[in-house]
Amino acid sequence: MRSWRSRLLGTLIVYAAGFATAVYALAPAESAGATRKPGTKATAPADEWKARSEQYAMAAGVGLRQFVSFAEEKALQASEALQNKLAEKQRGSGK
């Protein structure tokens, strides 16, 4: 049977390893421009990647705006339908 101290130590080691991994993964990397000379072919793929990511971001933004407008329309339609049903119910119970 393991003691509570060894369990605590094992848990802390695993936690510290996870935290160190997260810090390593989120740390900013050196930019390609700082290590290479500008105008070389090595920087071209980075520029292409940046342009493609901007295009994807714009497309996602347009899609999100379309979704929000669609959701607003459907919410208004649902609200009107519920109001009509409630009005019908109130008229029916008032008789």
DSSP file (Angstrom, degrees, kcal/mol; ACC not computed):
  #  RESIDUE AA STRUCTURE BP1 BP2  ACC     N-H-->O    O-->H-N    N-H-->O    O-->H-N    TCO  KAPPA ALPHA  PHI   PSI    X-CA   Y-CA   Z-CA
    1    1 A M              0   0    0      0, 0.0     2,-0.2     0, 0.0     0, 0.0   0.000 360.0 360.0 360.0 132.6    0.0    0.0    0.0
    2    2 A R        -     0   0    0      1,-0.1     2,-0.1     2,-0.0     0, 0.0  -0.575 360.0-119.7 -86.4 147.4    1.4    3.4   -1.0
    3    3 A S     >  -     0   0    0     -2,-0.2     4,-1.7     1,-0.1     5,-0.2  -0.387  23.1-112.2 -81.5 164.0    1.5    6.2    1.5
    4    4 A W  H  > S+     0   0    0      1,-0.2     4,-2.3     2,-0.2     5,-0.2   0.794 115.0  59.9 -67.1 -27.2   -0.4    9.5    0.9
    5    5 A R  H  > S+     0   0    0      2,-0.2     4,-2.5     1,-0.2    -1,-0.2   0.908 105.2  46.3 -68.4 -41.9    3.0   11.3    0.5
    6    6 A S  H  > S+     0   0    0      2,-0.2     4,-2.4     1,-0.2    -1,-0.2   0.879 113.1  50.4 -70.0 -35.3    4.1    9.2   -2.4
    7    7 A R  H  X S+     0   0    0     -4,-1.7     4,-2.5     2,-0.2    -2,-0.2   0.920 111.6  48.2 -64.8 -43.1    0.7    9.6   -4.1
    8    8 A L  H  X S+     0   0    0     -4,-2.3     4,-2.5     2,-0.2    -2,-0.2   0.916 112.0  49.2 -63.3 -42.9    0.9   13.4   -3.6
    9    9 A L  H  X S+     0   0    0     -4,-2.5     4,-2.2     2,-0.2    -2,-0.2   0.915 111.6  48.8 -63.4 -43.3    4.4   13.5   -4.9
   10   10 A G  H  X S+     0   0    0     -4,-2.4     4,-2.2     2,-0.2    -2,-0.2   0.910 111.7  49.5 -61.9 -42.6    3.4   11.5   -8.0
   11   11 A T  H  X S+     0   0    0     -4,-2.5     4,-2.6     1,-0.2    -2,-0.2   0.908 110.7  49.8 -63.5 -42.6    0.4   13.7   -8.6
   12   12 A L  H  X S+     0   0    0     -4,-2.5     4,-2.7     2,-0.2    -1,-0.2   0.875 109.7  51.5 -65.2 -36.9    2.6   16.8   -8.3
   13   13 A I  H  X S+     0   0    0     -4,-2.2     4,-2.3     2,-0.2    -2,-0.2   0.930 112.3  45.5 -65.4 -44.6    5.2   15.4  -10.8
   14   14 A V  H  X S+     0   0    0     -4,-2.2     4,-2.2     2,-0.2    -2,-0.2   0.912 114.2  49.3 -64.8 -42.0    2.5   14.6  -13.3
   15   15 A Y  H  X S+     0   0    0     -4,-2.6     4,-2.5     2,-0.2    -2,-0.2   0.923 111.6  48.5 -62.2 -45.4    0.9   18.1  -12.8
   16   16 A A  H  X S+     0   0    0     -4,-2.7     4,-2.6     1,-0.2    -1,-0.2   0.882 110.3  51.9 -64.4 -38.3    4.2   19.8  -13.2
   17   17 A A  H  X S+     0   0    0     -4,-2.3     4,-2.1     2,-0.2    -1,-0.2   0.916 111.3  47.2 -64.6 -42.0    5.0   17.9  -16.4
   18   18 A G  H  X S+     0   0    0     -4,-2.2     4,-2.3     2,-0.2    -2,-0.2   0.906 112.5  49.2 -64.3 -41.8    1.6   18.9  -17.9
   19   19 A F  H  X S+     0   0    0     -4,-2.5     4,-2.4     2,-0.2    -2,-0.2   0.918 111.0  49.6 -64.4 -43.2    2.1   22.5  -16.9
   20   20 A A  H  X S+     0   0    0     -4,-2.6     4,-2.3     1,-0.2    -1,-0.2   0.881 110.3  51.4 -63.6 -37.7    5.6   22.5  -18.4
   21   21 A T  H  X S+     0   0    0     -4,-2.1     4,-2.5     2,-0.2    -1,-0.2   0.915 109.9  49.2 -64.5 -42.6    4.2   21.0  -21.6
   22   22 A A  H  X S+     0   0    0     -4,-2.3     4,-2.1     2,-0.2    -2,-0.2   0.912 111.4  48.7 -63.7 -42.8    1.5   23.6  -21.9
   23   23 A V  H  X S+     0   0    0     -4,-2.4     4,-1.1     1,-0.2    -1,-0.2   0.914 112.5  48.8 -63.4 -42.1    4.0   26.4  -21.4
   24   24 A Y  H  < S+     0   0    0     -4,-2.3     3,-0.3     1,-0.2    -2,-0.2   0.902 112.8  47.7 -63.8 -41.2    6.3   25.0  -24.0
   25   25 A A  H  < S+     0   0    0     -4,-2.5    -1,-0.2     1,-0.2    -2,-0.2   0.836 117.0  42.1 -70.5 -32.3    3.4   24.6  -26.5
   26   26 A L  H  < S+     0   0    0     -4,-2.1    -1,-0.2    -5,-0.2    -2,-0.2   0.540  86.7 111.5 -94.1  -6.9    2.1   28.1  -25.9
   27   27 A A  S  < S-     0   0    0     -4,-1.1     2,-0.1    -3,-0.3    -3,-0.0  -0.426  77.7-106.7 -67.9 139.4    5.5   29.9  -25.9
   28   28 A P        -     0   0    0      0, 0.0     2,-0.2     0, 0.0    -1,-0.1  -0.434  33.5-138.5 -68.6 138.5    6.0   32.2  -28.9
   29   29 A A        -     0   0    0     -2,-0.1     2,-0.2     1,-0.1     3,-0.1  -0.524  28.9 -89.6 -90.7 162.0    8.5   30.8  -31.4
   30   30 A E        -     0   0    0     -2,-0.2    -1,-0.1     1,-0.1     2,-0.1  -0.484  49.0-112.2 -67.9 140.7   11.1   32.9  -33.2
   31   31 A S    >>  -     0   0    0     -2,-0.2     4,-0.8     1,-0.1     3,-0.7  -0.414  15.6-124.3 -74.1 152.6    9.8   34.3  -36.4
   32   32 A A  H 3> S+     0   0    0      1,-0.2     4,-1.7     2,-0.2     3,-0.5   0.821 109.3  61.6 -65.4 -30.3   11.2   33.0  -39.6
   33   33 A G  H 34 S+     0   0    0      1,-0.2    -1,-0.2     2,-0.2    10,-0.0   0.783  98.4  56.3 -67.7 -26.8   12.1   36.6  -40.6
   34   34 A A  H <4 S+     0   0    0     -3,-0.7    -1,-0.2     1,-0.2    -2,-0.2   0.786 114.4  37.4 -76.3 -26.0   14.4   37.0  -37.7
   35   35 A T  H  < S+     0   0    0     -4,-0.8     2,-0.3    -3,-0.5    -2,-0.2   0.671 116.5  51.2 -99.6 -18.8   16.5   33.9  -38.6
   36   36 A R  S  < S-     0   0    0     -4,-1.7     3,-0.0     4,-0.0     0, 0.0  -0.802  87.9-102.7-118.3 159.4   16.5   34.2  -42.4
   37   37 A K    >   -     0   0    0     -2,-0.3     3,-1.2     1,-0.1     6,-0.2  -0.588  44.1-107.3 -78.2 139.6   17.4   37.0  -44.8
   38   38 A P  T 3  S+     0   0    0      0, 0.0     3,-0.1     0, 0.0    -1,-0.1  -0.350 101.0  34.1 -66.0 147.8   14.4   38.8  -46.3
   39   39 A G  T 3  S+     0   0    0      1,-0.3     2,-0.1    -3,-0.0    -2,-0.0   0.385  87.6 123.6  91.0  -3.6   13.7   38.2  -49.9
   40   40 A T  S X  S-     0   0    0     -3,-1.2     3,-1.1     1,-0.1     4,-0.5  -0.482  74.3-114.2 -86.4 163.3   14.8   34.5  -49.9
   41   41 A K  G >  S+     0   0    0      1,-0.2     3,-0.7     2,-0.2    -1,-0.1   0.706 108.3  74.0 -68.7 -18.9   12.6   31.7  -50.9
   42   42 A A  G 3  S+     0   0    0      1,-0.2     4,-0.4     2,-0.2    -1,-0.2   0.786  95.8  49.5 -67.1 -26.5   12.6   30.3  -47.4
   43   43 A T  G <> S+     0   0    0     -3,-1.1     4,-1.7    -6,-0.2    -1,-0.2   0.659  92.0  80.1 -86.1 -15.2   10.2   33.1  -46.3
   44   44 A A  H <> S+     0   0    0     -3,-0.7     4,-2.4    -4,-0.5     5,-0.2   0.904  88.4  51.9 -61.7 -44.9    7.8   32.6  -49.1
   45   45 A P  H  > S+     0   0    0      0, 0.0     4,-2.5     0, 0.0    -1,-0.2   0.873 108.3  52.8 -61.0 -34.6    5.9   29.5  -47.6
   46   46 A A  H  > S+     0   0    0     -4,-0.4     4,-2.2     2,-0.2    -2,-0.2   0.903 110.1  47.9 -66.0 -39.5    5.3   31.5  -44.4
   47   47 A D  H  X S+     0   0    0     -4,-1.7     4,-2.3     2,-0.2    -1,-0.2   0.892 112.1  49.4 -67.9 -38.7    3.8   34.3  -46.4
   48   48 A E  H  X S+     0   0    0     -4,-2.4     4,-2.6     2,-0.2    -2,-0.2   0.916 110.7  50.2 -65.0 -42.1    1.6   31.9  -48.4
   49   49 A W  H  X S+     0   0    0     -4,-2.5     4,-2.5     1,-0.2    -2,-0.2   0.907 110.4  50.1 -62.2 -41.3    0.5   30.3  -45.2
   50   50 A K  H  X S+     0   0    0     -4,-2.2     4,-2.0     2,-0.2    -1,-0.2   0.911 111.1  48.5 -64.2 -42.4   -0.4   33.7  -43.7
   51   51 A A  H  X S+     0   0    0     -4,-2.3     4,-2.0     1,-0.2    -2,-0.2   0.912 112.7  48.2 -65.0 -42.3   -2.4   34.7  -46.7
   52   52 A R  H  X S+     0   0    0     -4,-2.6     4,-2.5     1,-0.2    -2,-0.2   0.899 110.3  51.3 -65.4 -39.7   -4.3   31.4  -46.7
   53   53 A S  H  X S+     0   0    0     -4,-2.5     4,-2.2     1,-0.2    -1,-0.2   0.873 108.9  51.2 -66.6 -34.9   -5.0   31.6  -43.0
   54   54 A E  H  X S+     0   0    0     -4,-2.0     4,-2.3     2,-0.2    -1,-0.2   0.895 109.7  50.3 -66.4 -38.9   -6.4   35.2  -43.6
   55   55 A Q  H  X S+     0   0    0     -4,-2.0     4,-2.5     2,-0.2    -2,-0.2   0.918 111.1  48.5 -64.1 -42.7   -8.6   33.9  -46.4
   56   56 A Y  H  X S+     0   0    0     -4,-2.5     4,-2.5     1,-0.2    -2,-0.2   0.897 110.7  51.4 -63.0 -40.0   -9.9   31.1  -44.1
   57   57 A A  H  X S+     0   0    0     -4,-2.2     4,-2.2     2,-0.2    -2,-0.2   0.906 110.9  47.7 -64.5 -41.3  -10.6   33.6  -41.3
   58   58 A M  H  X S+     0   0    0     -4,-2.3     4,-2.3     2,-0.2    -2,-0.2   0.918 112.4  49.0 -65.8 -42.5  -12.5   35.8  -43.7
   59   59 A A  H  X S+     0   0    0     -4,-2.5     4,-2.4     1,-0.2    -2,-0.2   0.898 111.6  49.4 -63.8 -40.2  -14.6   32.9  -45.0
   60   60 A A  H  X S+     0   0    0     -4,-2.5     4,-2.5     2,-0.2    -1,-0.2   0.891 109.8  51.9 -66.1 -38.5  -15.3   31.8  -41.4
   61   61 A G  H  X S+     0   0    0     -4,-2.2     4,-2.3     2,-0.2    -2,-0.2   0.913 110.4  47.5 -63.6 -42.8  -16.4   35.3  -40.5
   62   62 A V  H  X S+     0   0    0     -4,-2.3     4,-2.3     2,-0.2    -2,-0.2   0.929 113.0  49.0 -63.4 -45.0  -18.8   35.5  -43.4
   63   63 A G  H  X S+     0   0    0     -4,-2.4     4,-2.3     1,-0.2    -2,-0.2   0.887 110.8  50.4 -62.4 -39.1  -20.2   32.0  -42.6
   64   64 A L  H  X S+     0   0    0     -4,-2.5     4,-2.5     2,-0.2    -1,-0.2   0.905 109.6  50.0 -66.6 -41.3  -20.6   33.0  -39.0
   65   65 A R  H  X S+     0   0    0     -4,-2.3     4,-2.3     2,-0.2    -2,-0.2   0.904 110.8  50.2 -63.6 -39.9  -22.4   36.2  -39.9
   66   66 A Q  H  X S+     0   0    0     -4,-2.3     4,-2.4     1,-0.2    -2,-0.2   0.914 110.9  49.6 -62.9 -42.4  -24.8   34.2  -42.2
   67   67 A F  H  X S+     0   0    0     -4,-2.3     4,-2.7     1,-0.2    -2,-0.2   0.913 110.1  50.1 -63.1 -42.7  -25.5   31.8  -39.4
   68   68 A V  H  X S+     0   0    0     -4,-2.5     4,-2.3     2,-0.2    -1,-0.2   0.914 111.6  47.5 -64.2 -42.5  -26.3   34.6  -36.9
   69   69 A S  H  X S+     0   0    0     -4,-2.3     4,-2.2     2,-0.2    -1,-0.2   0.902 113.0  49.3 -66.5 -38.7  -28.7   36.3  -39.4
   70   70 A F  H  X S+     0   0    0     -4,-2.4     4,-2.4     2,-0.2    -2,-0.2   0.917 111.5  49.2 -62.8 -43.5  -30.3   32.9  -40.1
   71   71 A A  H  X S+     0   0    0     -4,-2.7     4,-2.3     1,-0.2    -2,-0.2   0.882 109.5  51.9 -65.4 -37.8  -30.6   32.2  -36.3
   72   72 A E  H  X S+     0   0    0     -4,-2.3     4,-2.3     2,-0.2    -1,-0.2   0.929 110.1  48.8 -63.3 -44.4  -32.1   35.6  -35.7
   73   73 A E  H  X S+     0   0    0     -4,-2.2     4,-2.3     1,-0.2    -2,-0.2   0.933 113.3  46.2 -60.7 -46.0  -34.8   35.1  -38.4
   74   74 A K  H  X S+     0   0    0     -4,-2.4     4,-2.4     1,-0.2    -1,-0.2   0.855 110.3  53.7 -67.4 -34.3  -35.7   31.7  -37.1
   75   75 A A  H  X S+     0   0    0     -4,-2.3     4,-2.4     2,-0.2    -1,-0.2   0.904 109.4  48.5 -66.1 -40.5  -35.9   33.0  -33.5
   76   76 A L  H  X S+     0   0    0     -4,-2.3     4,-2.5     2,-0.2    -2,-0.2   0.916 112.0  49.1 -64.8 -42.2  -38.3   35.7  -34.6
   77   77 A Q  H  X S+     0   0    0     -4,-2.3     4,-2.3     1,-0.2    -2,-0.2   0.910 112.4  47.8 -62.9 -41.9  -40.4   33.2  -36.4
   78   78 A A  H  X S+     0   0    0     -4,-2.4     4,-2.5     2,-0.2    -1,-0.2   0.894 110.9  51.8 -65.9 -39.5  -40.5   30.9  -33.4
   79   79 A S  H  X S+     0   0    0     -4,-2.4     4,-2.5     2,-0.2    -2,-0.2   0.924 110.7  47.4 -62.7 -44.9  -41.3   33.9  -31.1
   80   80 A E  H  X S+     0   0    0     -4,-2.5     4,-2.4     2,-0.2    -2,-0.2   0.905 111.7  50.7 -63.5 -41.0  -44.3   34.9  -33.4
   81   81 A A  H  X S+     0   0    0     -4,-2.3     4,-2.3     2,-0.2    -2,-0.2   0.910 111.7  47.6 -64.3 -41.8  -45.5   31.3  -33.5
   82   82 A L  H  X S+     0   0    0     -4,-2.5     4,-2.6     2,-0.2    -2,-0.2   0.907 111.0  50.8 -65.8 -41.1  -45.4   31.0  -29.7
   83   83 A Q  H  X S+     0   0    0     -4,-2.5     4,-2.4     2,-0.2    -2,-0.2   0.908 110.9  49.5 -62.8 -40.9  -47.2   34.3  -29.3
   84   84 A N  H  X S+     0   0    0     -4,-2.4     4,-2.5     2,-0.2    -2,-0.2   0.918 111.4  48.8 -63.4 -43.5  -49.9   33.1  -31.7
   85   85 A K  H  X S+     0   0    0     -4,-2.3     4,-2.4     2,-0.2    -2,-0.2   0.911 112.6  47.8 -63.0 -42.9  -50.3   29.8  -29.9
   86   86 A L  H  X S+     0   0    0     -4,-2.6     4,-2.5     2,-0.2    -1,-0.2   0.903 111.4  50.2 -65.4 -40.1  -50.5   31.5  -26.5
   87   87 A A  H  X S+     0   0    0     -4,-2.4     4,-2.4     2,-0.2    -2,-0.2   0.907 111.2  49.6 -63.8 -40.7  -53.1   34.0  -27.8
   88   88 A E  H  X S+     0   0    0     -4,-2.5     4,-2.4     2,-0.2    -2,-0.2   0.918 111.4  48.9 -62.2 -43.7  -55.1   31.1  -29.2
   89   89 A K  H  X S+     0   0    0     -4,-2.4     4,-2.2     1,-0.2    -2,-0.2   0.901 111.7  48.4 -64.1 -41.0  -55.0   29.3  -25.9
   90   90 A Q  H  X S+     0   0    0     -4,-2.5     4,-1.3     2,-0.2    -1,-0.2   0.892 112.4  48.6 -68.2 -38.9  -56.0   32.4  -24.0
   91   91 A R  H  X S+     0   0    0     -4,-2.4     4,-0.6     1,-0.2    -2,-0.2   0.882 112.4  49.6 -66.0 -37.2  -58.9   33.1  -26.4
   92   92 A G  H >< S+     0   0    0     -4,-2.4     3,-0.5     1,-0.2    -2,-0.2   0.863 112.7  45.5 -70.3 -36.3  -60.0   29.5  -26.1
   93   93 A S  H 3< S+     0   0    0     -4,-2.2    -1,-0.2     1,-0.2    -2,-0.2   0.701 105.1  62.9 -81.0 -18.8  -59.9   29.5  -22.3
   94   94 A G  H 3<        0   0    0     -4,-1.3    -1,-0.2     1,-0.2    -2,-0.2   0.659 360.0 360.0 -78.5 -16.6  -61.7   32.8  -22.1
   95   95 A K    <<        0   0    0     -4,-0.6    -1,-0.2    -3,-0.5    -2,-0.1   0.463 360.0 360.0 -76.7 360.0  -64.9   31.4  -23.7
